[in-house]
Amino acid sequence: MTQQRIKFQYRVIDQRAGQDQPPLLAVSIHHGVVRRDLLTDDLPRAEDLSNYKLCEPGDIVLNRMRAFQGAIGISRQRGIVSPDYLVLRPGPDVDARYLHHLFRSTWFVGEMVSRLRGIGNTENGAVRTPRINAEDLGDIPVCLPPLTEQRRIADFLDAETGRIDQLVNNQKQVVALLEDRVRCEILQIVGKSRLVHPGGTKITPIRRLLSKLQRATIATDEVVTAFRDGQVTTRIARRSEGYTLTGSIEPQGQGVLVGDVVVHGLDGFAGAIGDSEAVGNCSPVYHVCTPIDGGSSTFYGCLLRVLAVDGYLGLFASSTRERAVDFRSWELFGNIPVPQVDPEIQHEIGESVVRIRPLREKVTLFNERLAERRQALITAAVTGQIDVTTAHPRLPASEGVCT
């Protein structure tokens, strides 16, 4: 096979939408190219989408800022994407699926990282606005096999990665089902309260149930973050996404202990609320609280998160900004009325949540192994390290994990 720069295997498409307004698409690290409204309810940053790029079925779309993290996919429908994305149309001698797998291989990702334009280091997340330019991407040298071999490799990887993805989804669904049961219990409590029925159970301001702490910073380098999925833990304990940066000049302004109720003053509306599972320091933009009534921190974390995700807390916001609702004022947030729940019931629900957490952690670790296996399989197939006609990949054993 002859080595040549990859730009000869596709065309860069830069056709703008104008008055043509097909569905707005986005590139997700985990889901590929999908309709944007399936990923978020946030409005597009631009009201006028006429400058957005058109893409057609079979085009490969890259988020230039996150392509090295896996934000690459094949569009399955006609749509428009951010003008900052790259839209690539494979040539007649290239299978789009093969090219997509190649782009996501460890080898190719390494080539992209070495060509990123930005400030800092991607390994510690310090790069500001990292981007892969079309010219730099196109200069990566590759050796593509014949089209028939590309299709054979793509068929193999589609089948095997599909099996892995399905197993990952099955694991997540079991945990999600258990968490939904807790959510239903909380919604029943809300439904029986005066938030819904005038004659229901009592409601009271948050400040009468939770006391806002003024704790000094703790002697540790651990940074505690409230993630949008409701987990409050250190950033090092999990992926570095799913939270909003505060822009504070003092990002570690107060100490957090295990069991504190933590509310993100700007991102809480989107679910960044919960009880802390770790010790560390967090930004002053957070509210760090403890129950006054002898109740359960875990329960209050869940209650507030449910009320946030369902849109209730946002009704009381005095101001909003892009992708956030401003609740940095405790006087404002603390006066929001919520159901008053017997501490015994709080602890029962809180204990249910605590019992789920070890399973969630086990599933997370198992799925990380699957993700590593998936990446290794893609890399081995597109670089010729395995013969896909004879390979029989084996998945990690799932004993002890939900199946």
Salt bridges, closest charged atoms under 4 A:
ASP14 OD1 - ARG16 NE 2.75
ASP20 OD2 - ARG78 NH2 2.58
ASP37 OD2 - ARG35 NH2 3.06
ASP42 OD2 - ARG323 NE 3.89
GLU56 OE2 - ARG78 NE 2.94
ASP59 OD1 - ARG89 NE 2.81
ASP84 OD1 - ARG64 NH2 2.69
ASP84 OD2 - ARG131 NE 3.18
ASP95 OD2 - ARG97 NH2 3.15
GLU111 OE1 - ARG115 NH1 2.68
ASP136 OD2 - ARG117 NE 2.94
ASP139 OD1 - ARG5 NH1 3.25
GLU149 OE1 - ARG152 NH1 2.23
ASP155 OD1 - ARG97 NH1 2.76
ASP158 OD2 - ARG97 NH1 2.85
ASP158 OD1 - HIS101 NE2 2.93
GLU160 OE1 - ARG163 NH1 2.71
ASP165 OD1 - ARG374 NE 2.93
ASP229 OD2 - ARG238 NH1 2.97
GLU241 OE1 - ARG66 NH2 3.16
ASP260 OD2 - ARG215 NH1 2.59
ASP267 OD1 - ARG228 NH2 2.81
ASP275 OD1 - ARG357 NH2 2.52
GLU277 OE2 - ARG357 NE 3.53
GLU277 OE2 - ARG360 NH2 2.77
ASP310 OD1 - ARG183 NH2 2.66
GLU322 OE2 - ARG45 NE 2.80
ASP326 OD2 - ARG328 NH2 2.73
